[in-house]
Amino acid sequence: MNDEFDPHWGSATLGVRAAEPRTEEREHSAALHLTSSFVFDSAAQAAAVFGGQVPGNIYSRFTNPTVHAFERRLALMEGADSCVATASGMAAIMSMLLALLKSGDHVVASRTLFGSTINLLNNVFSRFGVSTSFVDPADVGAWSAAIRPGTRLLFVETPNNPLTDIADIRALAGVAHATGALLAVDNCFLTPVLQKPLQLGADLVIHSATKYLDGQGRCVGGAVLGDAERVGKDVFGFMRTAGPCMSPFNAWVFLKGLETLSLRMRAHCAAAQQLAEWLQSQPAVERVYYPGLPDHPQHELAKRQQQGFGGIVAFEARGGRAAAWRVIDAVKMISITANLGDTRSTITHPASTTHARISAEARQAAGIGESLLRIAVGLEDPGDIIADLSRGLGAEA
Ligand SMILES: Cc1ncc(COP(=O)(O)O)c(C=O)c1O
């Protein structure tokens, strides 16, 4: 491992240079250690490594140099002491919850969390005695009001999906710490390039590496980040025992993804801003949701806690579901798929896809109407993205 790095480097430099694994072959691009186990010179050496007296790799469920390089680089970018890579973003959330909570504990979570996260809390953890209250992510008073004697964790995603509401991380850290609870932030939409939740007072960060960390729609993976005790010991210990680990191949893809992350995030932001401003000028568009627009309700907060406004733009087409579906059915370039964080722009109708499984009342409470569309802005020329959308909006690009 080439450990020569300066933690004060910017995100772009850390992404390219930090924790670069280098073997004695002196390769310039990271080697991929695609092996399930590692060998020892002797019985005594095996015993010493297994016993923890001597550092060394044992088995790729919990010690693999390529996975470790990805963990170290992402930890440096987030400003975390420890990182545990996982098989998916959902495996990261499950590992964090199982490692840190016990029966009888209570969670306060944003009601606009990713659907599978809500299902995990409501339908799985509830069976093991962990209860959850869901609140409006932007209403700090609602978070405080939901705290109970057993509250151990506050869990938020900011900006939220698909409406791009921003939660105040510093304020929520204050609410959590006043009651002895922890604050976890799902930083999937902004990545450490645009937001560093730990610096704002959060205790834990979750990633779906599947999204922008890969950035090219190839692999599924995730990560939990935080301090050496909770993540380095508790989450790592859970991972070692239970095994929802990241494959070395995927770690290698994500490690290479981190090298271009800063550049890509800046390009996603610039194109999203251009698209949001164009959409706002269209008569067939009723409302645009993008934190980079001055009329976004948390525009000032976004400017304070983020280093960019992100690549997700949502808007309401005038004319309900029929108008929204017309926009989707008229695209020729943009991909009709719910994934995000890809080089390719994607379009989705949340009410009939990502949020179709929740009740109509819950959808309404979350502000997800029939006319809403979400665009995850990719890396194509912004003019081509606008031209592709203009057909369904009856507009001149
Ligand atoms: C904000 C957020 N968190 C977590 C996840 C889950 O990640 P994965 O699909 O890698 O399990 C997703 C997936 O879409 C997501 O959007």
The ligand as a MOL file (V3000), in Angstrom:
LIG
                    3D

  0  0  0     0  0            999 V3000
M  V30 BEGIN CTAB
M  V30 COUNTS 16 16 0 0 0
M  V30 BEGIN ATOM
M  V30 1 C -30.5120 6.8460 -1.0890 0
M  V30 2 C -30.3150 5.3770 -1.2530 0
M  V30 3 N -29.8450 4.6500 -0.2200 0
M  V30 4 C -29.6510 3.3260 -0.3130 0
M  V30 5 C -29.9520 2.6420 -1.4670 0
M  V30 6 C -29.7470 1.1550 -1.5190 0
M  V30 7 O -28.5910 0.8680 -2.2380 0
M  V30 8 P -28.3590 -0.5060 -3.0360 0
M  V30 9 O -29.2910 -0.5160 -4.1930 0
M  V30 10 O -26.9050 -0.4150 -3.4170 0
M  V30 11 O -28.6420 -1.6150 -2.0780 0
M  V30 12 C -30.4370 3.3510 -2.5800 0
M  V30 13 C -30.7330 2.6200 -3.8270 0
M  V30 14 O -31.3490 3.0840 -4.7330 0
M  V30 15 C -30.6360 4.7500 -2.4650 0
M  V30 16 O -31.1230 5.4750 -3.4850 0
M  V30 END ATOM
M  V30 BEGIN BOND
M  V30 1 1 1 2
M  V30 2 1 2 3
M  V30 3 2 2 15
M  V30 4 2 3 4
M  V30 5 1 4 5
M  V30 6 1 5 6
M  V30 7 2 5 12
M  V30 8 1 6 7
M  V30 9 1 7 8
M  V30 10 2 8 9
M  V30 11 1 8 10
M  V30 12 1 8 11
M  V30 13 1 12 13
M  V30 14 1 12 15
M  V30 15 2 13 14
M  V30 16 1 15 16
M  V30 END BOND
M  V30 END CTAB
M  END
